[in-house]
Amino acid sequence: MTETALVYIRKADESKAFIGCGAVIEGPYIATCRHVWRDADGEANGGVIVEFPRFQREDGELTQESAQVAYACDTESPLPDLVLLGVERLPPGVMALSVSPEERFETGAGRIHAYIPSRAM
C-alpha cells in the first residue's frame, strides 16, 4: 500500500519530460529534491506536473496534478536538497507516508539512495 505514495515529477511545459520522483507525505505534501524542482524549471514553468503511477483515469491515462512549492525548506544554510510540493487534490486511495513527529518514534538510521538517470529517455 505504501507504493501508492510514490509519484513521478514532470516538467509543466509542452514536453512533460520526466525529471525525478517524490513521495506523498503527511500534510498532504509531496517531498522531492530541490534539484528535481530546479531541473524541472518549476519556478519558470509556474510549477511541475505530479504523476501518480498507481492511479489511472477512466481514459487509461495516469492521474496527473499540477504542483507548486508549498514549503521551500529554506530556513537552513546551506539549503537542504528538499522541497515540499502541494497539489490541489490527491487521487482516492493514495496513502501518505507518515513522518515521525519526534525522534523517539524514529526506527533506525535514515538512508537515501539516489541516482541521475540518463536524460536520453
N, C-alpha and C positions, 0 to 999 in steps of 0.2 A: 504494500500500500504506500510506503514512503516514496516509491518511484514516481508517484503521481505529482510529487513536489518538484521534480526536475523539469527545467524549461530550457529552450534554446533562445538565444538573443540574436536578433537580425537587425540589419540596417533598416531605417524607416524611409529610405529613398526608393527609387524605382527598382533597384537591383534586389532589394530584400536579402542581401547576402548574409549568410551565416557568419557570425563573428565569435560567439562563445556560448557559455552555458551559465545557468544560475539555478537557484533553488528558492521555492516559496517558503518563507519562514513566518513565524507568528507576526501578526500585525494587521492584515497580511502584507508583507513586504516581499520583494524578490531580492535576495542577496546575490550580487555578482561582483566581479573585479572591476576596479576603476579603469584598468587598461582596456577592458572589454567595452565599457561605456565610451571611452575615448576612441578606440578603434572603430566603433560603430558610428562615430561622429554624432553622438547623442545630443550635444549642445547645438551643433549646426543644423541637424535634421529635426530639431524640436522633440527629440525622444528616440526611442527604439521600438521595435516590434518584439513582443514576447510570444513565443510559440509553445504550446502545450502538447508535447509529442504523444501523450497518452489519451488525448481527447480529440475526436473527430466531430465535425459538424455534420448535419444531415446531408450536405452535398459531398461528403467524403474528404473535404479539406481539413487540415489540422486547425484547431481553435487558436486564434491569434488575438492579442490585445495590444494597444499602444501603451507604452510605459514612459514615465518621467522619473527623474530623481526625486525621491521622497525624503531622503536624508543623505547628505553628501559625505558624512563621516569625516568632516574636515576640521575637527576640533583638536587634532593632534598634529605634531610636527616631528618627523616627516609624515606626510599623509599616508594612511594605510591604503593598500590596494583593494579597497572595498567601497561600494556604494549600495544603498538600498533603493530599489525602484518601487514605484507604486503603479498599480493598474486599476482601472475603474471597477472591474469585476473579475472574479476567478470562475472557471468552469465548475459546475457542481461536481463534487467528488474529489476535488483537489485536497490533499492532506498537507497542511502546513507543518513543516518541521519545527519541533519545539526547541526553543533556545533556553539554556539553563539560566534561571534568574539569579542564582547565587553560586559561588564557587563550590560550596559544599554539596551541590547537586550534580556537579560535573562527574563524568565517569571515564577516567583515563585521560591520557595525553591527547591533545588535538593534533591532527595532521591534515595536510592538504597536498594533493598531487595535481600538478598542472602541466600542460604542455601547449605548445603553439602548433596548431595543425597547419598543414600545407594550405596556402591561400589559393592553390590551383584546384579548388573544388568545383 
